């Protein structure tokens, strides 16, 4: 090897080492920021509760062998309304709906579902199969001293609500679902519609091990901006709102647990066939959803005979 080649080799090694060192430093800095953000969650939650226009309480309930974080508000003897958030959210997604429901007399209970925010995050994909998720809701209703509830749900919370209304029909007083596809409609459109398959690209990306949560967890605040501003049709989240969501995303093991919901959906399909949902149902659909096509609202008349679509 000539002197010129040696110089180039040494220069390459120096540049490579410097790049690796800079990358490691950047990762370390982001880890410190993430940990600091995660530690703010209690204070962020306290301020978020104070910002609600009705008295509300943050507490933990033992449900189905897990400790679930819930926010409760409204008269203890009022009819129970359970609000189920989607991905990658937390109880705070319902901040604008809590007060109106309380003001008409509902006892409102808003959980962080398993794997999210302050709730327990059991390990393993199997822990997030749909039967576990619906069993959480059944036990949560009982933990509130009730046997029935009005379910109001969005996105993944809606998927849980659809399945819950099939498997625990007697526990559903009314069902309100927002932009969450009935499982039969999603299966149909994934089979026949390239438009829906393309919209669902992220579901397949989430099947990769470790990479999705590593990318989204690198900067929880940037991920919150991506999900809650980048995917929004019009601004709906203030900087303070993003801080609450980012603190939830920053919780240790949180993003892995959230993404396990998608992995479990692929690996552990429901053990029971779809059933007719008899509960009075309102399906609310935003037509500009980046992930779910309007076609998912069609063809459900026989499966949900008491449904109104808005």
C-alpha positions in Angstrom: 0.0 0.0 0.0 1.4 3.4 -1.1 1.6 6.4 1.2 -1.2 8.1 -0.7 -3.5 5.1 -0.1 -2.5 5.0 3.6 -3.4 8.6 4.0 -6.8 8.0 2.4 -7.4 5.0 4.6 -6.5 6.9 7.8 -8.6 9.9 6.7 -11.5 7.5 6.1 -11.1 5.9 9.5 -11.0 9.3 11.2 -14.1 10.6 9.3 -16.0 7.4 10.1 -15.0 7.5 13.8 -16.1 11.1 14.0 -19.4 10.4 12.3 -20.0 7.4 14.6 -19.2 9.5 17.7 -21.5 12.3 16.5 -24.3 9.9 15.9 -23.8 8.3 19.4 -23.8 11.7 21.0 -27.0 12.7 19.2 -28.7 9.5 20.3 -27.6 10.0 23.8 -28.9 13.6 23.8 -32.3 12.4 22.5 -32.4 9.7 25.2 -31.8 12.3 27.9 -34.6 14.5 26.4 -37.0 11.5 26.3 -36.3 10.6 29.9 -36.8 14.1 31.0 -40.1 14.3 29.1 -41.3 11.0 30.5 -40.6 12.3 34.1 -42.9 15.2 33.5 -46.0 13.1 33.0 -47.4 13.5 36.5 -47.2 17.3 36.3 -48.4 17.3 32.7 -51.4 15.2 33.8 -52.2 17.4 36.8 -52.2 20.5 34.6 -54.3 18.8 31.9 -56.9 17.9 34.6 -57.0 21.4 35.9 -57.6 22.7 32.4 -60.8 20.7 32.1 -63.9 22.8 32.8 -65.3 20.2 35.2 -63.8 18.5 38.3 -61.9 15.3 37.3 -59.8 12.8 39.0 -56.7 10.8 37.9 -56.6 7.3 39.6 -55.5 3.7 39.0 -57.8 0.7 39.0 -56.8 -3.0 39.0 -58.4 -4.5 35.9 -57.9 -7.9 34.4 -54.6 -8.3 36.3 -53.2 -4.9 35.2 -53.1 -1.5 36.8 -55.0 0.9 34.4 -54.8 4.6 34.7 -58.2 6.3 34.4 -59.6 9.8 34.5 -63.1 10.0 36.1 -65.5 12.8 36.2 -69.2 13.4 36.7 -71.8 12.2 39.2 -71.0 8.8 40.7 -74.6 7.6 40.2 -74.9 8.9 36.6 -75.1 6.6 33.6 -71.7 5.3 32.8 -69.9 6.5 29.6 -66.6 4.9 28.8 -64.4 6.7 26.3 -61.8 4.6 24.5 -58.8 6.4 22.7 -56.9 5.3 19.6 -53.3 5.1 18.5 -51.0 6.6 19.6 -53.0 8.6 22.0 -54.1 8.5 25.7 -57.0 9.7 27.8 -56.3 13.3 26.9 -57.7 12.7 23.4 -61.2 13.1 25.0 -60.4 16.4 26.7 -63.1 18.2 24.7 -65.8 15.6 25.3 -65.5 15.0 29.0 -67.3 18.2 30.2 -70.2 18.1 27.8 -71.0 14.5 28.9 -70.6 15.4 32.5 -72.9 18.4 32.1 -75.8 16.2 30.9 -75.3 13.8 33.8 -73.0 11.1 32.7 -70.4 9.4 34.9 -67.4 9.6 32.5 -64.5 7.2 32.8 -61.6 7.6 30.4 -58.8 5.0 30.6 -55.3 4.8 29.2 -55.8 1.4 27.6 -53.2 -1.3 28.3 -49.8 -0.4 27.0 -50.5 3.3 26.9 -49.3 6.3 28.9 -49.5 5.5 32.7 -51.2 2.1 32.4 -49.3 -1.1 32.7 -47.4 -2.4 29.7 -47.3 -6.2 29.7 -44.6 -7.8 27.7 -45.1 -9.9 24.5 -47.3 -9.5 21.5 -49.8 -12.0 22.8 -50.7 -9.7 25.7 -52.4 -7.4 23.2 -54.7 -9.8 21.3 -58.2 -8.5 20.9 -59.7 -10.8 23.6 -57.4 -9.3 26.2 -58.3 -5.8 25.2 -62.1 -6.4 25.4 -61.7 -8.3 28.7 -60.0 -5.1 30.1 -63.1 -3.1 29.2 -65.5 -5.7 30.7 -63.6 -5.7 34.0 -63.2 -1.9 33.9 -67.0 -1.5 33.8 -67.3 -3.9 36.7 -64.6 -2.0 38.6 -66.8 1.1 38.3 -69.6 -0.9 40.0 -71.6 -1.3 36.8 -72.7 -4.0 34.4 -73.5 -1.8 31.4 -72.0 1.3 29.8 -72.3 3.6 26.8 -69.1 3.1 24.8 -67.7 6.0 22.9 -64.6 5.1 20.9 -62.2 6.2 18.2 -59.6 4.5 16.0 -58.1 1.5 17.8 -60.5 2.2 20.7 -63.3 1.7 18.1 -61.9 -1.6 17.0 -62.1 -2.7 20.7 -65.6 -1.3 20.9 -66.8 -3.2 17.8 -65.5 -6.5 19.2 -66.7 -5.8 22.7 -70.3 -5.1 21.4 -70.1 -8.6 19.7 -68.7 -10.6 22.6 -70.3 -8.7 25.5 -73.5 -7.6 24.0 -75.4 -7.3 27.3 -72.8 -4.9 28.6 -73.4 -2.3 25.9 -76.1 0.2 26.4 -75.2 2.3 23.3 -72.3 2.4 20.9 -70.7 5.4 19.4 -67.7 4.8 17.0 -65.6 7.5 15.3 -63.5 6.6 12.3 -62.9 3.0 13.2 -63.8 0.3 10.8 -66.0 -2.7 11.6 -63.7 -5.8 11.3 -65.8 -7.3 8.5 -65.6 -4.1 6.5 -61.9 -3.8 6.9 -61.3 -7.4 5.9 -63.5 -6.8 2.8 -61.7 -3.6 1.7 -58.2 -5.0 2.3 -59.2 -7.9 0.0 -60.6 -5.8 -2.8 -59.3 -2.2 -2.6 -55.8 -1.1 -3.4 -56.8 2.3 -2.1 -57.3 0.9 1.4 -54.2 -1.3 1.2 -52.1 1.8 0.5 -53.8 3.7 3.3 -52.9 0.8 5.6 -49.2 0.7 4.7 -48.2 1.5 8.3 -49.9 -1.7 9.6 -47.4 -3.7 7.6 -44.5 -1.5 8.6 -45.4 -2.1 12.2 -44.9 -5.8 11.8 -41.1 -5.2 11.6 -39.3 -6.0 14.9 -37.9 -3.0 16.9 -37.5 -0.6 14.0 -40.9 1.2 14.2 -40.7 1.9 17.9 -37.0 2.9 17.6 -37.8 5.5 14.9 -40.9 6.9 16.6 -39.3 6.9 20.0 -36.2 8.8 18.9 -38.0 12.1 19.5 -41.5 11.7 21.2 -42.2 15.4 20.6 -41.5 15.1 16.9 -43.6 12.0 16.7 -46.4 13.8 18.5 -46.2 16.6 15.9 -46.2 14.1 13.1 -49.3 12.3 14.3 -51.4 15.1 15.8 -50.5 17.9 13.4 -49.1 16.3 10.3 -52.0 14.0 9.9 -54.7 16.5 10.9 -56.9 18.2 8.3 -56.9 21.4 10.3 -55.1 22.5 13.5 -56.6 20.8 16.6 -53.6 20.5 19.0 -52.0 23.4 20.8 -48.4 23.3 22.0 -49.7 22.3 25.4 -51.7 19.5 23.9 -48.7 18.2 22.1 -46.7 18.2 25.4 -49.3 15.9 27.0 -49.2 13.5 24.0 -45.4 13.6 23.8 -45.1 12.8 27.5 -47.3 9.7 27.0 -45.3 8.6 24.0 -42.1 9.0 26.0 -43.1 6.5 28.7 -40.7 3.5 29.0 -41.9 0.7 26.8 -44.9 2.6 25.7 -44.3 2.8 21.9 -43.4 -0.9 21.8 -46.6 -1.8 23.6 -48.7 0.5 21.4 -47.3 -1.1 18.2 -47.8 -4.6 19.7 -51.6 -3.9 19.2 -51.0 -4.0 15.4 -48.7 -7.0 15.7 -51.2 -9.0 17.7 -53.9 -8.1 15.2 -51.9 -9.9 12.5 -50.7 -12.8 14.6 -53.8 -13.5 16.8 -57.0 -13.0 14.9 -60.2 -13.1 17.0 -61.1 -16.6 18.3 -64.8 -16.0 17.7 -66.6 -15.2 14.4 -68.2 -11.8 13.9 -71.6 -11.5 15.5 -74.5 -9.1 14.8 -74.4 -6.0 16.9 -77.8 -5.3 18.3 -77.0 -2.2 20.4 -78.1 1.2 19.1 -75.0 2.4 17.2 -73.8 5.7 15.8 -70.9 5.7 13.4 -69.3 9.1 12.9 -66.9 9.3 9.9 -64.5 12.0 8.9 -64.1 11.6 5.1 -60.6 12.9 4.9 -59.1 10.2 7.2 -55.5 9.5 6.0 -55.7 5.9 7.1 -59.3 4.7 6.6 -61.4 5.1 3.4 -65.0 6.1 3.4 -65.9 2.7 1.7 -65.4 1.1 5.2 -68.8 2.6 6.2 -70.7 0.7 3.6 -72.4 -2.7 3.7 -72.9 -2.9 7.4 -76.7 -2.8 7.5 -77.1 -6.5 8.3 -74.2 -6.6 10.7 -75.3 -3.6 12.7 -79.0 -3.2 12.0 -79.6 -0.4 14.5 -76.8 1.8 13.1 -76.9 5.4 12.0 -74.0 6.8 9.9 -73.1 10.5 10.2 
